[in-house]
Amino acid sequence: MTEAFVVNQSGESLDSTLVGGDFTINLVGRKVVSHLEESGAAAEVLADFKQLMSDLDRLRALEISVRTKVEMIKGRWWDVSDETGVAGEIHGAITELLIELESESKARQEAEASALA
């Protein structure tokens, strides 16, 4: 889960949480705002914030997954069996590209070997 840090205009950090879709800001032990209690423009802003945090979580997960795949490529092994969604599509495309490159490399090596023979 992504942590949200909220500060006031003075730069002081406010106690805030984003848990299970509920975004709350606490000030001196009392709840100041929750998107479930707000309506109108405030609710729209908090809903957008919640979506932004969700997108950030997904991007961080994708970043971790891509970094893992980079290590796999460096180690010359590859597994995408646990990937879904955008990450799965990206890794599927990378796998296809790797297979094509390996095929081209093998064809080039065979051509060089037959030229030398």
Secondary structure, DSSP 8 states (H G I E B T S, - for coil): -----EE-TT--EEEEEEETTEEEEEETTEEEEETTT--THHHHHHHHHHHHHHHHHHHHHHHHHHHHHHHHHHTT----TT--HHHHHHHHHHHHHHHHHHHHHHHHHHHHHHHH-
